[in-house]
Amino acid sequence: QVQFVESGGGLVQPGGSLRLSCLASGFTFTNTVMSWYRQAPGKERELVAIINSSGGTTDYKPSVKGRFTISRVNSRNALYLQMNNLKPDDTAVYHCKAQGYPEWGQGTQVTVSS
């Protein structure tokens, strides 16, 4: 059974930082491309960042490039998203996702507000 447990969200002021974590299970994490998505209230879910199976290749939504960093530790089945210089538009529920699997976790809420 594929499962994701996301954590690390919270309330932060504009310009602040958060580090999101995702622990995955139920599939071969080491061989799987992983992504972070987010969904803001009233908006569709969108891709934020993606990382290949080895961690050597990453890509980002243009609005977060230079501020967010996606990474993974395959020995821990763990995916991370370091978010710096956060903006109010980054407010959303953030989810991790495994390519080729339909399942989603419960997500973690990020709120950027003064």
Contacts in CASP RR format, 6 or more apart in sequence:
PFRMAT RR
TARGET T0000
AUTHOR 0000-0000-0000
METHOD contacts of the structure
MODEL  1
QVQFVESGGGLVQPGGSLRLSCLASGFTFTNTVMSWYRQAPGKERELVAI
INSSGGTTDYKPSVKGRFTISRVNSRNALYLQMNNLKPDDTAVYHCKAQG
YPEWGQGTQVTVSS
1 25 0 8 1.000
1 26 0 8 1.000
2 24 0 8 1.000
2 25 0 8 1.000
2 26 0 8 1.000
2 27 0 8 1.000
2 98 0 8 1.000
2 101 0 8 1.000
2 103 0 8 1.000
3 24 0 8 1.000
3 25 0 8 1.000
3 26 0 8 1.000
3 103 0 8 1.000
3 105 0 8 1.000
4 22 0 8 1.000
4 23 0 8 1.000
4 24 0 8 1.000
4 95 0 8 1.000
4 96 0 8 1.000
4 97 0 8 1.000
4 98 0 8 1.000
4 103 0 8 1.000
4 104 0 8 1.000
4 105 0 8 1.000
4 107 0 8 1.000
5 22 0 8 1.000
5 23 0 8 1.000
5 105 0 8 1.000
5 106 0 8 1.000
6 20 0 8 1.000
6 21 0 8 1.000
6 22 0 8 1.000
6 94 0 8 1.000
6 95 0 8 1.000
6 96 0 8 1.000
6 105 0 8 1.000
6 106 0 8 1.000
6 107 0 8 1.000
6 108 0 8 1.000
7 20 0 8 1.000
7 21 0 8 1.000
7 22 0 8 1.000
7 108 0 8 1.000
8 18 0 8 1.000
8 19 0 8 1.000
8 20 0 8 1.000
8 21 0 8 1.000
8 108 0 8 1.000
9 18 0 8 1.000
9 20 0 8 1.000
9 94 0 8 1.000
9 108 0 8 1.000
9 109 0 8 1.000
9 110 0 8 1.000
10 18 0 8 1.000
10 108 0 8 1.000
10 109 0 8 1.000
10 110 0 8 1.000
10 111 0 8 1.000
11 111 0 8 1.000
11 113 0 8 1.000
12 18 0 8 1.000
12 86 0 8 1.000
12 110 0 8 1.000
12 111 0 8 1.000
12 112 0 8 1.000
13 112 0 8 1.000
13 113 0 8 1.000
13 114 0 8 1.000
14 86 0 8 1.000
14 87 0 8 1.000
14 88 0 8 1.000
14 112 0 8 1.000
14 113 0 8 1.000
14 114 0 8 1.000
15 84 0 8 1.000
15 85 0 8 1.000
15 86 0 8 1.000
15 87 0 8 1.000
15 112 0 8 1.000
16 84 0 8 1.000
16 85 0 8 1.000
16 86 0 8 1.000
16 112 0 8 1.000
17 82 0 8 1.000
17 83 0 8 1.000
17 84 0 8 1.000
17 85 0 8 1.000
17 86 0 8 1.000
18 83 0 8 1.000
18 86 0 8 1.000
18 110 0 8 1.000
19 80 0 8 1.000
19 81 0 8 1.000
19 82 0 8 1.000
19 83 0 8 1.000
20 36 0 8 1.000
20 80 0 8 1.000
20 81 0 8 1.000
20 83 0 8 1.000
20 94 0 8 1.000
20 108 0 8 1.000
20 110 0 8 1.000
21 78 0 8 1.000
21 79 0 8 1.000
21 80 0 8 1.000
22 34 0 8 1.000
22 36 0 8 1.000
22 78 0 8 1.000
22 79 0 8 1.000
22 80 0 8 1.000
22 96 0 8 1.000
23 76 0 8 1.000
23 77 0 8 1.000
23 78 0 8 1.000
24 34 0 8 1.000
24 77 0 8 1.000
24 78 0 8 1.000
24 79 0 8 1.000
24 96 0 8 1.000
24 98 0 8 1.000
25 77 0 8 1.000
27 98 0 8 1.000
27 101 0 8 1.000
29 74 0 8 1.000
29 77 0 8 1.000
29 98 0 8 1.000
30 53 0 8 1.000
30 74 0 8 1.000
31 53 0 8 1.000
32 53 0 8 1.000
32 98 0 8 1.000
32 99 0 8 1.000
32 100 0 8 1.000
32 101 0 8 1.000
33 50 0 8 1.000
33 51 0 8 1.000
33 52 0 8 1.000
33 53 0 8 1.000
33 98 0 8 1.000
33 99 0 8 1.000
34 50 0 8 1.000
34 51 0 8 1.000
34 70 0 8 1.000
34 72 0 8 1.000
34 79 0 8 1.000
34 96 0 8 1.000
34 97 0 8 1.000
34 98 0 8 1.000
34 99 0 8 1.000
35 47 0 8 1.000
35 48 0 8 1.000
35 49 0 8 1.000
35 50 0 8 1.000
35 51 0 8 1.000
35 96 0 8 1.000
35 97 0 8 1.000
35 99 0 8 1.000
36 47 0 8 1.000
36 48 0 8 1.000
36 49 0 8 1.000
36 50 0 8 1.000
36 70 0 8 1.000
36 79 0 8 1.000
36 81 0 8 1.000
36 94 0 8 1.000
36 95 0 8 1.000
36 96 0 8 1.000
36 97 0 8 1.000
37 45 0 8 1.000
37 46 0 8 1.000
37 47 0 8 1.000
37 48 0 8 1.000
37 94 0 8 1.000
37 95 0 8 1.000
37 96 0 8 1.000
37 97 0 8 1.000
38 45 0 8 1.000
38 46 0 8 1.000
38 48 0 8 1.000
38 90 0 8 1.000
38 92 0 8 1.000
38 93 0 8 1.000
38 94 0 8 1.000
38 95 0 8 1.000
38 110 0 8 1.000
39 45 0 8 1.000
39 46 0 8 1.000
39 92 0 8 1.000
39 93 0 8 1.000
39 95 0 8 1.000
40 89 0 8 1.000
40 91 0 8 1.000
40 92 0 8 1.000
40 93 0 8 1.000
43 92 0 8 1.000
45 95 0 8 1.000
46 61 0 8 1.000
47 61 0 8 1.000
48 60 0 8 1.000
48 61 0 8 1.000
48 64 0 8 1.000
48 68 0 8 1.000
48 81 0 8 1.000
48 94 0 8 1.000
49 58 0 8 1.000
49 59 0 8 1.000
49 60 0 8 1.000
49 61 0 8 1.000
49 64 0 8 1.000
49 68 0 8 1.000
49 70 0 8 1.000
49 81 0 8 1.000
50 58 0 8 1.000
50 59 0 8 1.000
50 60 0 8 1.000
50 70 0 8 1.000
51 57 0 8 1.000
51 58 0 8 1.000
51 70 0 8 1.000
51 71 0 8 1.000
51 72 0 8 1.000
51 79 0 8 1.000
52 58 0 8 1.000
53 74 0 8 1.000
54 74 0 8 1.000
55 71 0 8 1.000
55 72 0 8 1.000
58 69 0 8 1.000
58 70 0 8 1.000
60 66 0 8 1.000
60 68 0 8 1.000
60 70 0 8 1.000
63 89 0 8 1.000
64 83 0 8 1.000
64 90 0 8 1.000
67 83 0 8 1.000
67 84 0 8 1.000
67 85 0 8 1.000
67 86 0 8 1.000
68 81 0 8 1.000
68 82 0 8 1.000
68 83 0 8 1.000
68 84 0 8 1.000
69 81 0 8 1.000
69 82 0 8 1.000
69 84 0 8 1.000
70 79 0 8 1.000
70 80 0 8 1.000
70 81 0 8 1.000
71 79 0 8 1.000
71 80 0 8 1.000
71 82 0 8 1.000
72 78 0 8 1.000
72 79 0 8 1.000
72 80 0 8 1.000
73 80 0 8 1.000
79 96 0 8 1.000
81 94 0 8 1.000
83 90 0 8 1.000
83 110 0 8 1.000
86 110 0 8 1.000
86 112 0 8 1.000
87 112 0 8 1.000
88 112 0 8 1.000
88 113 0 8 1.000
89 112 0 8 1.000
90 110 0 8 1.000
90 112 0 8 1.000
91 110 0 8 1.000
91 111 0 8 1.000
91 112 0 8 1.000
91 113 0 8 1.000
92 109 0 8 1.000
92 110 0 8 1.000
93 107 0 8 1.000
93 108 0 8 1.000
93 109 0 8 1.000
93 110 0 8 1.000
94 107 0 8 1.000
94 108 0 8 1.000
94 109 0 8 1.000
94 110 0 8 1.000
95 104 0 8 1.000
95 105 0 8 1.000
95 107 0 8 1.000
96 105 0 8 1.000
96 107 0 8 1.000
97 104 0 8 1.000
END
